[in-house]
Amino acid sequence: MTQMQPGRTDAATELSTEPPADVDSTAGKLVYVYLSSVVETTVGGIAEALDLKLIELLPTLRSLQSAGYVERTGDQCRIAR
């Protein structure tokens, strides 16, 4: 599992872990908060860390991605800045 933990952050670059108000699903909120804390990880890493099945995780990621909250490149996911 590949995860990048933030090293030193300053107030200007620090991401909020609060999910956006229009993210309604529990899984969406959970994935958003998790990605906010790890900066970048794989789809498998999210599934493992949050104990989610891919059948639930993938549509959640697509929803967050289409709303502009998550960037996904191949298997890597991160919060969109």
N, C-alpha and C positions, 0 to 999 in steps of 0.2 A: 504494500500500500504506500503510495506516494503522497505525502502531505507536506506542505510548507507552512511552518508556524511563523507568524510575524516576529521579527526580531525587535527592533526598536521602532516605535511609532510615535508620531507627533500628532497634535490635535487636528492638523489640517488633513492628514492622510488616514486617520483612524476611521474604520468603518463602524457604523452603528449595528449592533446585533438585534435591534428591534425590527421585526418584519414589517414591511409596508402594510398600511391599513387595508389595502384591497386584496391582500393574500388571505383568502378565507379558509382554505383547508388546513387541517392540523398538520398533515404531512408537508405541505408547502411552507408553513411557518417553521417547522422543525428543520427542514432542509436549509432554509434561508439562514436561520440562526447558526446552524452547524457550519455552513460555508463561510459565514462572517467570522467565525472563530478560527478556522484553519487556513484561510486565504485561498488555497487551491488544493484540490484532491481529485481522485478518480471517481468515476461512477461506482465502481466496486468498493472503493473506500467509504463512500457515503453509505452505501447499502450495508456494509459491515458495521460501521460505527453506529448507525441508527437502527440496526436490526430491521431493515426494510427489505422486502422482496422487490426484485427488479420490476415485476409487473405493476407494482404501486409506485416505485421510484421514478421510472422513466416517464410516465405521463406527468408526474409532478414536476420533473426537471423541464420537460417541454413547455409546460404552462408557465413556469417561472422564466424560461428563456423567451417565450413569445411576448411576455409582459415587459421584457427588458431588464429583469432583475438578475439573471444568471447568464454568463457567457460559457458556452461549451465548445471546446475544440477537440474533436475526437473523443477520447475518454476522459479528458481533463475538464473540470468544472471550477468556476470561480464566480464570485459576486461581480456583476457589471459595475463599473465605476462611473 
